[in-house]
């Protein structure tokens, strides 16, 4: 029994170590500042700072990858979350969306923030991404104005 446990531990360590060799792409695409939501809304809007802090890691081209995103299998999950987030909505490419799509995306953001769906469990790893009631109201007010 004891020998079996040791063998299992060795296999587990070997698999975890081997998994570190499979690295997802980590480069951020270039960002044209004139195409961002911040450029579209201007410097007086309170929305871009909220989005940059709470949503930017997955929904922009400015992903900041912390140390834990370099450890497999979390690195794979985070790479997938970023790819999916950018595909769903990318605040760095805001000018590329037609106005009706921008309105729909802001409305969906309000709904997701209000329900707690976003940023979801990501806040366990990055507490700064947690949305306050004021942050949620900022997102929803922007959705109503769009």
C-alpha angles and dihedrals in degrees: 000000000000092000091051090052092052091049090050091050092050091049091048092050091047092051093048091047092047091049089061088068092064103080125181119220110274105182118118117226115245116271126219103210091209091063098053127106088245091060091046095050099035132226095291094066117097091207103081095058091050092049093045092052101040106024108021098091092065104019103046142048089252101080114166109208115206125205093268091060088066095062119087132261091023089052089060093048093049093047089052093047091051093048092048092045094051090047092052095045133345117195089193089063097041095129089060092066119086114242094255090053090048089054091048092049093049090048090050089048090053091050093047092047093046093050093045092240090124131080083007121164091352087088089070088070098032112029092181088070092066112117119230120212087257090053091051090050090050091054093045093046090054090050091052092049096048 
